Amino acid sequence: MASLQQPIEENETNSEITQVDAVIETTELQNLSIEEVEIDFLAKIKKLLFTVWRNVIGIKPLHKENVTQNHRGDRLYHICSGKNVFFLKALLICGPNPRRLLLTIVPISLSSLVFAVYVAKDVKNSSIIVNFCVLLTLIVFANLIMVSVMDPGIIPKNDESSFPESTENGRIRSKRVVINEVELKLKHCHICNIYRPPRSCHCVTCDNCVEKFDHHCPWTGQCIGLRNYRLYVLLLVMATLYFVYIFAFSCQKIQQKNDGNGMGLIDLVRDCPETLALACFSFVAALFVGGLTCYHMYLIATNQTGYENFRQLYGGTKNPFDKGVVNNIKEVLFSPWTPSRINFRSEILY
């Protein structure tokens, strides 16, 4: 009986092992199938994101050769030879490095956050003060984004293979125009293959000629030219008001702390370091932005661009564009908006 019972027990044990192996194999197959589903799902997500990025966001390719005759329906911004970056199918035109805009937005956002949390709560009518600070912040952001994402006045390139007339020495023959009895020389841009209009310049960063070029702003990552200059000036004015506002209430809170307890600098650092840091930052920012505002007010009054003033182009001659302070202000700030010279959304016809 013992000999018969032992094989039965061995058979039961083998069947249990077989069942366990089957369960393990089934579990492994389920895990593999789950992993395959996850990989397939991630692949679909990546494909979807790429489709959105290519068709909706519409950032241009890096090389002109990426656009061929087989791709009908491509837009002009796909083959634009400059370094600008396009979003929303060229509704937004940014400089080569749009991340510069984020680097400007972050300190302004942190300043507003610190002001609302640590400074305004101890001031009378704190809700009104915080709401006005939020309003100023939104206005600054709106101007900052508009300056950064609009065409500054890009001049179309000449893609034809024609060459300008040259002198006997091989130099390109220059052209001259007379404006208000002052003769101006039109320089030839060998990159864009055009004679630049008066007051325009080729921006090395964006690799485009810009009409009425003022400068390339590192804080917005965009050129400042004919079409976005007045928004840039408004940005400077509102940013100055914003930082002065924050600095004033930060100083008020520091004064309250000092009057009540007679604190010194070390005590202020220990008791309210956020307010002290915000006051220092807003003071420096207000001086910097306020200085830029005053400088550009002078440029507007004399009808100069930052590039012309830096190069002293009219140092020894009359400024042909100076029409008096009042007329200069009207021309720069209140003249009709100039349309863009290039329709980057236009369809390419092969």
QUICORSUL-V156978 format. One record per helix or strand of 2 or more residues. SS is the DSSP state (~ for helix, > for strand). FROM is the first residue (numbers start at 1). LEN is the number of residues. Records with the same first field share a line. If there is no record, write none. Layout:
SS: FROM-LEN, FROM-LEN
This chain:
~: 2-56, 64-3, 76-3, 99-24, 126-24, 229-33, 265-7, 273-30, 306-6, 325-9
>: 85-3, 92-3, 175-5, 182-5, 188-2, 194-2, 201-3, 208-3, 215-3, 222-3
